Amino acid sequence: MSDDVEDYEYLSIRELFSERLLRDLILFLSLVVFIISQEWESILLLLFPLFTFSYSVFFRLLDENKWRTKFHNSPIVYSPLGSERKHANRFIFSALLLSIFLFWFGAESMYHPQLIDNYSLFFLLLFFFIYTFTYFWIFIDLWRYCRIKIEVKKEIGPEVKNIEQYSHLFQVLRVNVFKRIIYFSLFTFLALNILNLILTLFLYNGIMPGFNFPLPGTGLEGSEPLRLHFFVYILLIIPPIISVLLLVMVYKDINRIDIDKLKEVINTIPEKLRLILLEQIKILNNKLIQDLDRE
């Protein structure tokens, strides 16, 4: 008997992975195989789409398995990180676009190496722009989806169609918190791209040092390797770190529930659902219920 209970507590990998997630994996890994087949000497630029894709997998797993964490017939709609589906779609779009750009640039270095010498500057600026914009993109409309909502259906007649819908937007991302998040993410996005633009121009004009990044076709028809500045590692690491910190801020703010507001909402719903609502909120936010009990 105990063995059967333990089996229900753990999910297999097959249960976690949905068809949508498998499609994302197959498509992205196919592009990675195409890029690797070009025999790049370094995977540095490949890390950019890999980081972006890892975020898409994280949000896709949250979205596809969110129903497992919901209570049966729960009146609570709990979205502390906004729309996980939109986040996943935006990250997978950027990961695929970055991979396509990288594959195309590697192919051009072999078939038209003269184009690389002429347009490598524009490639680097666009490549880093897409990467950094993705981590700003997920915060643009976060206030629309980051919320705790209470929806109650109450039958008011013998027929199924006679149902009264009660919907209350119980908790949303505070305006001042959202403003700080969007301003900070926008500032980071602009600052990193301006920094990249200045450093790249300095590098290509010989004002500052950098390092050579060989392409698959480097050396053909006397083509030069790609030139990168040393701050490329900052462009790789800073956007993911800042996005994590901002999402943590969002999560903490959406779970900072006002007790007086909770009491007001509870008094407006049918009595038989109050205990259910309180029990489910207790699971989501145990500290809140402890404060409520003391009062």
C-alpha positions in Angstrom: 0.0 0.0 0.0 2.8 2.4 0.9 4.6 1.7 -2.3 1.5 2.6 -4.3 1.3 6.0 -2.5 4.9 6.8 -3.1 4.4 6.1 -6.8 1.8 8.9 -7.0 4.1 11.3 -5.3 6.7 11.3 -8.0 6.3 12.0 -11.7 8.3 10.2 -14.4 10.1 12.2 -17.0 7.6 10.9 -19.6 4.7 12.5 -17.6 6.5 15.8 -17.3 7.2 16.2 -21.0 4.3 17.3 -23.2 3.9 17.2 -27.0 4.5 20.9 -27.2 7.7 20.7 -25.2 8.9 17.7 -27.3 8.3 19.7 -30.5 10.4 22.6 -29.1 13.2 20.2 -28.2 13.3 18.4 -31.5 13.3 21.6 -33.5 15.9 23.3 -31.4 18.2 20.3 -31.1 18.0 19.8 -34.9 19.3 23.3 -35.4 22.1 22.7 -32.8 23.1 19.6 -34.8 23.2 21.6 -38.0 25.4 24.2 -36.3 27.8 21.6 -34.8 28.1 19.9 -38.1 29.7 23.1 -39.4 32.7 22.3 -37.2 32.9 25.5 -35.1 36.1 25.6 -33.0 34.3 27.3 -30.1 30.8 27.0 -28.8 30.8 30.5 -27.2 28.2 32.0 -29.5 26.1 28.8 -29.3 25.7 29.4 -25.5 23.5 32.4 -26.3 20.6 30.3 -27.8 21.3 27.5 -25.3 20.7 29.9 -22.4 17.6 31.3 -24.0 16.3 27.8 -24.8 16.9 26.6 -21.2 14.6 29.4 -20.0 11.9 28.4 -22.5 12.1 24.8 -21.2 11.7 26.0 -17.6 8.6 28.0 -18.4 7.2 25.3 -20.7 7.4 22.8 -17.9 5.6 25.2 -15.6 2.9 25.8 -18.1 2.3 22.3 -19.2 2.3 20.9 -15.6 0.5 23.7 -13.9 -2.7 21.7 -13.8 -1.0 19.2 -11.5 -0.6 21.9 -8.8 -4.2 23.1 -9.0 -6.9 22.0 -6.6 -9.9 20.2 -7.9 -12.6 22.7 -8.8 -10.6 25.4 -7.2 -11.9 28.9 -7.2 -8.4 30.3 -7.1 -6.5 31.2 -10.3 -2.9 31.5 -9.1 -0.3 33.1 -11.5 2.6 34.4 -9.5 5.0 34.7 -12.5 2.5 35.8 -15.1 1.7 33.8 -18.2 4.3 30.9 -18.3 3.1 30.0 -21.8 3.8 33.5 -23.2 7.2 33.5 -21.5 8.0 30.0 -23.0 6.8 31.1 -26.5 9.0 34.2 -26.5 12.1 32.4 -25.3 11.7 29.5 -27.8 11.2 32.0 -30.6 14.4 33.9 -29.7 16.3 30.7 -29.2 15.3 29.4 -32.7 16.0 32.8 -34.3 19.5 33.0 -32.7 20.2 29.5 -33.8 19.1 30.2 -37.4 21.3 33.4 -37.4 24.3 31.4 -36.1 23.8 28.6 -38.7 23.4 31.1 -41.5 26.5 33.0 -40.5 28.6 29.9 -40.3 27.4 28.8 -43.7 28.1 32.2 -45.2 31.7 32.0 -43.8 32.2 28.9 -46.0 30.3 29.9 -49.2 30.7 33.7 -49.2 33.6 34.5 -46.9 33.9 38.0 -48.3 30.5 38.8 -46.9 31.6 38.0 -43.4 34.4 40.6 -43.5 31.9 43.2 -44.7 28.9 42.5 -42.4 30.3 40.9 -39.3 29.7 44.1 -37.3 26.0 44.2 -38.2 25.7 40.4 -37.3 27.2 40.9 -33.9 25.0 43.9 -33.1 21.8 42.2 -34.2 22.8 38.9 -32.5 23.3 40.5 -29.1 20.2 42.7 -29.6 17.9 39.7 -30.0 19.5 37.9 -27.0 19.2 40.8 -24.6 15.7 41.9 -25.9 14.2 38.5 -25.0 14.9 39.0 -21.3 13.3 42.4 -21.4 10.4 41.2 -23.6 8.9 39.0 -20.9 8.4 41.9 -18.5 6.6 44.3 -21.0 3.1 43.0 -20.3 3.7 41.1 -17.0 1.1 43.2 -15.2 -1.7 41.6 -17.4 -1.1 38.1 -16.3 0.6 38.2 -12.9 -2.4 37.9 -10.5 -4.4 35.9 -8.0 -8.0 35.7 -9.1 -11.0 34.1 -7.3 -13.8 32.7 -9.6 -16.9 31.1 -8.0 -19.8 29.5 -9.9 -23.0 29.3 -8.0 -26.1 27.5 -9.3 -29.2 29.7 -8.9 -31.7 27.4 -10.5 -32.5 23.7 -11.2 -31.1 23.8 -14.7 -27.3 23.7 -15.3 -27.5 26.8 -17.5 -28.7 28.9 -14.5 -25.3 29.7 -13.1 -24.1 32.9 -11.5 -20.5 33.7 -12.1 -18.6 35.5 -9.4 -15.2 36.8 -10.4 -12.9 38.9 -8.3 -9.4 40.0 -9.1 -8.0 39.5 -5.7 -4.3 40.3 -6.1 -2.4 41.9 -8.9 1.2 43.1 -9.3 1.4 46.5 -7.6 1.9 49.4 -10.0 5.0 50.8 -8.3 6.6 47.4 -8.3 5.8 46.8 -12.0 7.2 50.3 -12.9 10.4 49.6 -11.1 10.7 46.2 -12.8 10.0 47.5 -16.3 12.2 50.6 -15.9 15.1 48.5 -14.6 14.8 45.9 -17.3 14.6 48.6 -20.0 17.6 50.4 -18.6 19.6 47.1 -18.5 18.6 46.2 -22.1 19.5 49.7 -23.4 22.7 49.9 -21.4 24.0 46.5 -22.5 23.3 47.2 -26.2 24.8 50.7 -26.0 27.9 49.2 -24.3 28.1 46.4 -26.9 27.8 49.0 -29.7 30.6 51.2 -28.3 32.9 48.3 -27.5 32.4 46.7 -30.9 33.1 50.0 -32.7 36.2 50.5 -30.6 37.3 47.0 -31.4 36.8 47.2 -35.1 38.6 50.6 -35.2 41.6 49.2 -33.3 41.0 51.4 -30.2 40.7 48.5 -27.7 41.9 44.9 -27.8 39.8 41.8 -28.3 40.1 38.2 -29.3 39.7 36.2 -32.5 36.7 33.9 -32.9 37.3 31.4 -35.8 34.3 30.7 -38.0 33.8 27.4 -40.0 35.1 29.2 -43.1 37.8 31.3 -41.6 40.9 31.3 -43.9 39.0 30.6 -47.1 39.9 33.2 -49.7 41.9 35.0 -47.0 38.8 35.7 -44.8 39.5 37.0 -41.3 38.1 35.5 -38.0 35.3 37.2 -36.1 36.5 39.8 -33.6 34.9 39.8 -30.2 35.5 42.1 -27.2 36.1 40.6 -23.8 32.8 41.9 -22.4 31.0 39.4 -24.4 30.8 37.2 -21.3 29.0 40.0 -19.5 26.4 40.2 -22.2 25.9 36.4 -21.9 25.5 36.2 -18.1 23.9 39.5 -16.9 20.5 39.3 -18.7 19.6 35.8 -17.2 20.7 36.8 -13.7 18.8 40.0 -13.7 15.6 38.3 -15.1 15.8 35.8 -12.2 16.1 38.5 -9.6 13.2 40.5 -11.1 11.0 37.4 -11.2 11.8 36.7 -7.6 10.7 40.2 -6.8 7.4 39.6 -8.7 6.8 36.4 -6.9 7.3 37.9 -3.5 5.1 40.9 -4.3 2.2 38.9 -5.6 2.2 36.7 -2.5 2.1 39.7 -0.2 -1.6 39.5 0.4 -3.6 42.1 2.4 -5.5 40.4 5.2 -8.2 43.0 5.2 -8.8 42.5 1.5 -8.9 38.8 2.0 -11.6 39.1 4.7 -13.6 41.4 2.4 -13.5 38.9 -0.4 -14.3 35.9 1.8 -17.5 37.6 3.1 -18.8 38.0 -0.4 -18.6 34.4 -1.6 -21.1 31.6 -0.7 -20.6 30.2 2.8 -20.0 26.6 1.8 -17.0 27.7 -0.3 -15.3 29.8 2.4 -13.6 26.9 4.1 -12.4 25.6 0.8 -11.0 28.9 -0.2 -9.3 29.4 3.2 -7.8 26.0 3.1 -6.4 26.5 -0.4 -5.0 29.9 0.4 -3.4 28.4 3.4 -1.5 25.9 1.3 -0.4 28.8 -1.0 0.5 31.2 1.7 0.7 29.6 5.2 2.1 32.8 6.8 -1.0 34.8 5.7 -3.4 32.4 7.4 -1.4 32.4 10.6 -1.7 36.2 10.7 -5.4 35.9 10.0 -5.9 33.4 12.8 -4.2 35.6 15.3 -6.6 38.4 14.5 
